Amino acid sequence: MSFPLNEKILDKLLIEKEIDLRRVSIRELGLLVNDLSAQTETDFIRMEFGIPGLPADRIGPEEEIRVLKENNKLPSTYPPFDGIPKLKKAISNFTKLFLNVDVQPQNCIPTVGAMHGCLISMAVAGRRKPEADTILFLDPGFPVNKLQTKFLGLQTESIDIYDHRGENLLKKLEELFSTGKIGGILWSNPNNPTWVCLTEEELEGIGKLATEYDVICIEDVSYFGMDFRNDYSIPGQPPFQPTVAHYTDNYFIVMSSSKIFSYAGQRVGFTILSPELSKKKYPHLKKYADTDIVGYAFIHGGIYPTTAGVPQTTQHALTALLEAVCDGSYDFMDKLHSYGETASIVKDIFISNGFEYVYDDMGEEIADGFYFTIKWKRMTGESLLHSMLLFGMAGIPISTTGSIKEGIRICVSLLKEEDFEELKSRISALAKYLNIKK
């Protein structure tokens, strides 16, 4: 195959599909790449999808098969809205052993993935008080979360972490919290798409401010333990996954099985409700949930009318996985390290060819993990993506994630060792093309 590809084919597809590369969704980009690949007979290097590239351990599927075979009534029985007792206990144990946070099983609620947990968490956070109907995002972030607030009829505010870390972040948060408009604050740790990780000092500051101004922290740890700078794999032993739950009672912790267990197809995750927060009463919640108690609003006002619970077999699968992790028989971190190893190689290919990182981590280089962000000089993200597509590669412009900067998110999850030489060749050719183009 010859690069660059025929630009007229790409531009025709963009017009036909009415795609704006600055605002393109991941699904739209995926369809565009499929068509471009077919029309140019080119195998693309796919770095746009944030999906697991590792096979799921057999623990989960085998448990689903077992419970279906041994319990004839299971398929005809509705699951409890708040989760099966065995899973709730396993989540509670996992939370203590890996986050060093004490929660009771009743505060552990299975959800249909982390997105479902975020949806309900934001609904509760933004509907407790009539004046506090705004969700604050630490951007860049997962674009779908803002679609969720739009669907919920909530307002949004945003802080880009590029300019706000450490004391600057806390000062900006206090400025916004003090308005009384912020009902909840959402972030991911590690961050999607930058892989930035908030420090203990930042988490402590956020927690104290959340308590002072009665803001709910919604902490998305879907990429639990995957910064790989610390080993979080030993049950009950430090270091523990950093969490704001050590510094405030105003929190929901959202977790997923998609990345850490590669169990994305079964759509199961869980949300940990602060025991103290779950008991709090806010009269305004009755307008939406027929209850003023946070915990009941989450379950009966959120889970029940959206999904009425999580499918039984997936709950049993997640139970088995968490139990195996907690008793030390399954080291879930072991194979996840391959993401970090791949990221180290791929980052070096980009940087050695003149690309630069967009975000660093408090002045330090970003840890090797699932994602990183790159840029080319003063080029816009959509222009860089357009050029990448001409060289058979795809990422997503970080403009779609709420970033104020220009660049591309690179996801390494689908890359294999046999892809590295071809990636190196294409990145080198792209860099030469961009140098000539300028």
N, C-alpha and C positions, 0 to 999 in steps of 0.2 A: 504494500500500500504506500501511497505517496502523500506527503504532507507539505503544505496545508491542504485540507480538503477543499472542494469546490465551494467557495463562499456563496455563490448564487443559490445553491441548494439549501444551505442553512438559512439564508435570508428569506427565501421563499417559504420555508416551513414556519419561520417566525411570523410571517404575515398571515399565512393560512390559519395558523393556530391562535393568532392574536395574542402572542406572548411578548411581554415586556420583561427582558432579562433582569431588570433592576428589581422587579416585584414578583418574579416567577416563583411559584410554589415548587416544592420538591417533587410532587406528583406530576405537575406540568412539565418540569424539566426532564423527569424520567421518560415520559411519553415522547418528548421532543428528541431525546437521545436515541430512543428505540427506532424512531423513524429515520433519523439522520444516519444511524448505523446501518439500517437496511438499505437506504438509497445510495450510500457510498461504499457499501460492502466493507465496512470498517468495524473491527472489534474495539469498542470503547473501554477505556480504563475508568471504572465507575467509582468516584469519590464523593458523590453527592448524597447517597443514601446513608442515614444513620441507623443502620440495621446490623444485627449481630452477624458475624461471619464465621462463627464457630458452631459446631453441632451441639445440641442440648445433651446433657448427660442423660443416660437412660433411667436414672432414678425417677424423674417426673413421669414420663410416658408409661413406664412399667407399673407405677403406683396407680395411674388412671385405669389401666387395663385390669389390674388386680381388683380394685374396688368395684368395678363394673361386673366382673365375673362373680365376685363373692357376695354382692348385694343386689339382688334382683329388683328391689324396690327403689334403688337409688335414682334411676332415670325418671321415675314417675313421682319423685318427691321434690318439692320446692326447697331450695336452700334457705337457711335463716338469712334474713336481711343483713345482719351484722356479722355473718360468717360462722362456719362450723367451729364448735368449741376446741377441737384439736388444733386447728390452724391458729386460732386466736392465742392459744397457749404457746405455740411455737414462735409466733411473732413476738410475744412478750419476752420469751427467753432469748431470742435473737437480739432484740433491742438492748437487753441488759448485757449480753456477752460481747456485742460488737460496737455498741454506742455508749455503753456504761450509763444507760438511762433506765430508771425503774418505772415501768408502766404495768398495769394490770391487764389481763386478757380482754376485759370489757372495753378497754381503750384502743384495741387493735382491730381495725376494720378492713376486711378484704375489699378490693375494688377491681373494676374491669380495666386493669392497667393503671399506670401512673397518671395518664391524662384524665381518667375518671376521678381519681383522687384529687387532682388539682381543681377540676371543675367544681366539685362539691365544697372543697376547702375555700375557694374564692367566693362561692355563693354565700356561704355562712359568714365569712369575714366581711364581705361587702354589704350585708343586709342586716347586721346587728343594730346599727344606728342610722337613722335617716340622713344625717349629715356626713357620715363616713362611708360613702358609697364608691370609693376609689381604691383600685388595686395598684400598688406601686411595683414596678418591675425593675430589677437590677439587670440592665441590658448590657450586651446582647443576650438574647434568650430564645427559647423555643417559640416560633411564630404562632403556633396553634393556641398557646395560652391566651394571646390577645384576641383571637377569634372567639375563645370561650367567654371572655369578659364582655365582648360585643353581644354574643348570644344571650348572656345573662342580663344585659342592660346596665352593666356597671361602667364606671368611668375608669380611665387609666392615666397613670403618670409613669415617667421613665427616668432612670439615672444610668448613664453609660459608665461602666466601671473603668473605661480607658482613662478618664479624667478624675475619677473618684475612687481612691483607695486609702486605707488607713484613716487618719483623722479627717481628711477631706470628705471621705464617704460619710463618716458619722456626723459631721457638721451639716452636710446636705440633707441627711436623713432627718435630723432634728428640725431643720428648717421646714421640711415638708410635713413631718408628723405634727408639729406644733399648730398647723392650720386646722387640725381636727377632721380633715377630709379623708385621711388615709385609713381604710378599714383593714387592709392586709398588705403585706409585702412578700413578693415571691422571687426566689432565686434558685438556681441549681448549683450544686457543689459536688464534684467539679462542674465547671460551667460548660454548657452547650450553647455556643460553638467554640469558645476561646480556650477552654480547659484551664482557665484561671480558677484558683481555689482560695476562698476567703480564709483569712488567718484566724487563729483563736482570739486575738485581740479585736479583730473586726466583728466576729461573732458575739463576743462578750459585749461590745458596744451596741450592736444591733439589739441584743437581748434586753439590755438595760433600758434602751430607748423605747422598745416595744412595750415593756412593762409600764414605764412612766406615762406613755401616751395611749395606752390600751390599743395597740395595733397587733394583729395576729401575724406571726411569722409563718410563711408557708415554704418549707425547706424541701426542695426536690432533690433527693439523693438517688436518682435512678442510676447514676454511675458510681454507686457506692464502692469506695476503696480503690477506684481505678486511676488515681493519680500516680500510683506506683512508686511514690517517693518514700512511702512507709508501707510496712507489711501489716495489713489489718486482718490476716487470715487465722490468727490463733485465738480460739474462743476464750473470752474472759481475761485476756492479757493485753496490756497497752502495747503499742499505741492504739487508741480507739478512733473510729471515724469521728472527725470534728462535727459538732452539732450545736446549734443555738439553744437546744433544749437544756444545756448545762447552765444557761444564763437567764432564762425566762420561763414562766409558766404559760406564756401566750404563744403556743406553737402547734402546728400540724406538720408532721414529717411524712413526706410522700415517697414511697419506694416502689420499685418495679422488678419483675422477674425477667424482663426482656433482655437486658444487657448482662447482668451479673450471672444469670443462669441460662442465657440464650433461649429463653422460653417465650419469645415474642409472639409466636403464633397462637398461644393459648390465652392471651390477653388477661393476665392476672397480676395484680400488685396489691399493695395495702397502704393504709394511712394510719399513722399513730397519732392519737389525740392526746394532748396534754390532759392528765387526770384532773388538774385544777380547772383548766379552761372548760373542759367538758361539762362541769357542774354549773358554770356561770349562767346567769339569766339576763336576757336582753329582750324587753317587751316588744321591740320592733320586729323580732324574728317571727312572731305570731302571724304577721301579715303574709309570710311565705311558707311557714312550716307547721302551723297549728300548735306550736310549742315555743316557749321562750328560753328553753334550756339548750345550750350549744350542742351537747352530745346527742340529744334526741333529734335536734334539728339536722345534724349531720346524717344520722341514720334514717329516721322516718320522714324527714323533709327533703333529704338528698338522695340517699341510696335507693330507698323504696320507690319513689316515683320515676327514677331514671332507669334502673336495671332490675330492681327488686332482688338484688343480690348477685353473687358471682356463681357461675356453674359449679356444680358439686365436684365433678372429677378434677377440675383444675385446682380447686381448693385443696383436695387431697394430694395432688402432685406437689403444690407449693409447700404443704405441710411436710412431706417426705424430704424435700430438698432442704428446708430450713432445719429439720431435725438432724439430718446427716451433717450439715455444716456445724451445728451447735455441738454435736457429740464428737466432732473431729474426724469422722470417717470420710468426709468429702471436703477436700481443699478446693473450694470454688475459685480461689485466686490463682491457682497454679496455671491453668491454661489461659486465663485472662492476660497474663503477662505477655503473651504473644502480641497483643495489641500494642503494648509499649515498645516491644522490640521492633515491630513493623514501623511504628511512628518514628523511631529514632533514625531508621534507614531512609524513610521517605522524606523527613524533614531535611536531612543532610543533602538529599538530591536537589530539593528546591533551593536551599540556601546556597549551595555550592554553585548554582547556576544564576545567582544574582537576585533571587527573590528574597523578601524580608518578612519577618513576622509582623503582624499587625498589633497583637496584644502580648505583653509580657506579664510576669507575675510579681508585682512589687519590685520591679527592676531586675528580676531574675528571669532566666529563660523558662518558658513553659515546660512542665513535666511531659514526658512522653506518654501519650495515652490515646484515647479514641479519636479526638479531634485536634486540629490546630488551625490557625488562620494565617494566610499569606497575602502579600501584596506585591505589585510590580511598580516601583517608583511612584509617579503621580497618576497612575492609571485608575480609572473607576472600576468598581467591581464588575459591572455588567460588560464593560469593554474587555476586561481580562477574561471573563467567562466566555465571551464571544470568540476570543482568540484561542482559548483552551479547547473549545469545541472543534475548531478547525484542525486541531492536532489530536483529536480522538480522546479527549479527557473531559471529565465533568466534575464540578464542585458546585457549591451554592454561594451566591453573593451575600455577604454579611449585611447588606442593606435590608434584606428580608428578615433579619433577626433583631432589628431595632438598633443596630449599631450606627453611630455617627461617623464612623470611619469607612474607608473603602478597602475592599479585599474579598477574599474567597475563603469559605470554610472547606477544609479538607478532612474527609473521614477515611480512616485507614482500614476499617473493619473488613472490607471485601478484598483487600489486596493480599496476594500470596507471594511467596518467595520467587516463584517463576515469573511474576510480573515486574520484578525490580529492574531488570535490564531494559525491558521495553519502556518502562516509565522513565528511566534515565535517558534513553535515546529521545523520547518525545519531549521531555522537559528541556533538554539541551537544544533541540531544534526550535522549540517554542521561544526560548530565551534569545536565540539568534534572530528569529523572526521579529520579536518585539524590539530588539535593538535597532534593526533596520527600519522598522515601522515608524519609530520615533523621529 
